[in-house]
Amino acid sequence: MNSSFPDVLLRSLIIDDQISVHNQIKQHIAKIEFMDLPQSCINPIRAPQMITSLKPHIIFLDIEMPDISGIELLDVLGPISAAIIIVTAHKQHAWQGYQYHVQDFLDKPIQFRELFKAVNKVRLSYLAKAMPIESSIAPLAVMPVATAPERRPMEENPTVVNGLRARFEKTKMMIKVEKDVVFIKYSDLYMIRSEGNYLKLFTKAGTYVIRRKLKQVLESLPYDFIQTHRSYIVNSESVVRSYGNTILFSEISDNAKISKRFKHKVYRKLGQIHG
């Protein structure tokens, strides 16, 4: 481990009524050097007291439990600093955790690879908080930085941009479609259009409609996404052409609009215009 970048030892708590799930998670975590061995909470009624006492960095939370569900427990707990990772065998219920800013979702039976990716995202988040922005991003950047770069806004700082792209590389968003839960890779999401109280998502797999506000979704999207109009968000990596106040995509026939309010910001994001 590079001593120039101090690491963290993450504490975790498993809240699940199935002992087999506790054993499975513990076996996986025993292989991860930046994770402390987790504590167990079989009875969710005891969870608030254990969270106060242990102050975990990560909580592995089941949804369906006796007496109180995982979602109801989140309501009881209110805002907490721990990252919530939901573990469930019932994907159709996982969507409820979306409004609680859940860090990640793991399917039962839990695979080591998926658990490792989930806890490593939490680790990176803590490292970013513990170090100056240039130091925390440098290990993830495409090019090493010999000297500390001049502080500039995030959109103009290439070191920060590369680091953020690396972190968001494998992340995805989750939406509820009728009774199903759909996971959409950000790289497969081309455009979001506001239609009243609903949003229409244009993706590689097709279009989806969800009941959300544009502002709510924009706050959780990676760096490559930008608002171009009060009714549009686009993935800048999917844009193939723009003319006037219209944005065209290579994969879909629908277009996005650019308003005067966002025009300067949009063209700065899309890059310098030549010719």
Helices and strands as residue ranges (DSSP letters): E 12-15, H 19-29, E 39-41, G 44-46, H 47-54, E 58-62, H 70-77, E 83-88, H 91-94, G 95-100, E 104-107, H 112-130, H 133-137, G 138-140, G 154-156, H 158-168, E 172-177, E 180-185, G 186-188, E 189-195, E 198-203, E 206-210, H 214-218, E 225-229, E 232-235, G 236-238, E 239-243, E 246-249, E 256-257, H 263-270
